[in-house]
Amino acid sequence: MIDGVKTATCNTEDEASTSAPGERWIVLDGRGEPRCVIETTEVTRRRFSEVDAGFARDATTRDRPERPLAPAC
C-alpha cells in the first residue's frame, strides 16, 4: 500500500468491513504507529467468477515482475 503497489482489495459478502467511496482509513504498522492513509474510491460488487486479471493484479503485492514482494504496511 505504501509504495502504491496494492491498489485494490476485496472481502466476502459476510464481512461487515465494506466501505464507501470517499471514506479514508489510517493504516498502522506492527507497533501501532500510523504509516499511511488510504481512501476508498470505488466499491464494486461482483461474483468470484467475474473477477478479472486486472483486479487480481491490483489486489496483490506478490508475483509481479517489476516488484517481487512489497513491504507489508
N, C-alpha and C positions, 0 to 999 in steps of 0.2 A: 504494500500500500504506500509506504513512504516514498519509494522510488517510482511510483506510478505504474508498476508492472501489473498489479492486480487491480483491475478497474471494474469488476463485476462480482456479484456474489449471488447465492441462491439459498433458499430454505424450503422446507416442506410445508404443505398446507396446514399441518397440525402445530407448527411452531408459531408462537404469537409475536415474533420479532419483526414482522413486516413493517417497514417504514413508508413514509410518504415523500413525494418529491419536495425538495427544499429543506427536508429535515437534516440536521447536522449531528454528528456523533464525535465525541472525543475518544481517540484510541490511546489506551495506556500500555506501557511496556510492562515487563515482568516485575518491576519494582513499584508499579502503580503510578508512575510518572507519565504525564501527558506527552505523546510523541507526535501526533498529528490530528487534524480534523478532517473527517470525510463527510461528504454531502451526497444524499440520495438525489439523483437527477431524473430517474425514471424507474417505475415499477411495472413489470410486465408479468402476467400470469400465463404459463404455458405448461403443457404436459411434458414429462420426461422425454417422450419420443419426438417432441417438437424442438428440443434444444439443438441449435446448430453449432457447427465447429467454431464460428467466430465467438459466440458466447462462451463456449467451453474454454477457449484460449484466454479470453478476458478474465475468466473466473479463477484461473490458476496461476501460480508463480513457478511451477515446475515444468521441466521438459521443453524449455524454449531455447532454441539455438543461440540467440543473442544474449540471454541471461539464464544460465542453467538453474540457479536457485537464488531467489531474492531473500534478503534478510527478513526474519519474522518481525512483525510490527508489535 
